[in-house]
Amino acid sequence: MWYYSWIILPVMIFTARVADVSLGTLRIVFISKGRRLLAPLIGFIEIFIWIMVIQQVMQNMDNIYYALIYAAGFSCGTYVGVRMEEMLALGRVSVRIITPRDCTAFIEDLRAHGYGVTLLPGQGATGPMHIIYTMIDRKRFDDLVARLKKFDTKAFYSIEDVRVAREGFFTKRSNLLRTSRMFPRSKKK
């Protein structure tokens, strides 16, 4: 059964390694976002898969092919984990927008679409500026940037992850699956 040693087992090692490293990436994200229940559950599954895979690799240490497949699975799993995290778009971000343009209509548009907005006056190197501050769910970031580009294509903006925020105006949060890009809400007709 040469095909088991050279095809089936390497594919199993690679696939399992991609799965466990992807889960590890998500576990770290959940820890950083304060998801205390999901992180340990994912950690359990991750380490269980890892133990099964490493057992197969250690039993076949004389075959460099398995070590290469193991390493390739790790690399691919890192990429897949990062992509999964991007698709889930967990957490909130704070966004600061700086523009010299009159932003009254832009702020009204944002507020009409459920964004909480704070406007501050500022002074930049080229004169007076408007500083727009908002905190949003990450899944809404692309929408915000699209609105910003319609308003001012040269506006400066920066984003930061937010771990904890209290008080103020926030849109209602829903559960993990419904707030992700991976599982978007269906539009009601």
Secondary structure, DSSP 8 states (H G I E B T S, - for coil): -HHIIIIIHHHHHHHHHHHHHHHHHHHHHHHHTT-TTHHHHHHHHHHHHHHHHHHHHHHTTT-HHHHHHHHHHHHHHHHHHHHHHHHHT-SEEEEEEEESS--HHHHHHHHHTT--EEEEEEEETTEEEEEEEEEEEGGGHHHHHHHHHHH-TT-EEEEEEES---SS-------TTTTSSSS------
